[in-house]
């Protein structure tokens, strides 16, 4: 004779739940414009420092090396302070533009998939024609 004993195990694992909640919190705190603006700012400052270094190398004598080094650092910090706002604005504009482009691309792909499905399934085509008719009636 056999007996059946139902075992009740939890379908949720606490470790998995913690991992998922941590991932959500990390994604919520991530701002892609900060990283991009830091990279743009670094590029702007380094370009200005390189130009300043080239100008100082050609025009200053070896005796003024400490003054040239201090001037180079002053140019670097000043450029970082001046270009920070511009880099942040440029990064935010770039991210918004890329988001809009990506959303448009996704909408176009979804429309193409829906149209391909409608061509293959008459029920979907009738739903689409009904929706178009309702939209034109407004």
Buried (B, 14 or more C-beta within 10 A) or exposed (E): EEEEEEEEEEEEEEEEEEEEEEEEEEEEEEEEBEEBBBEBBEEBBEEBBEEBBEBBEEEEEEEEEEEBEEBBEEBBEEBBEEBBEEBBEBBBEBBEEEEEEEEEEEEEEEEEEEEEEBEEEEEBBEEBEEEEEEEEEE
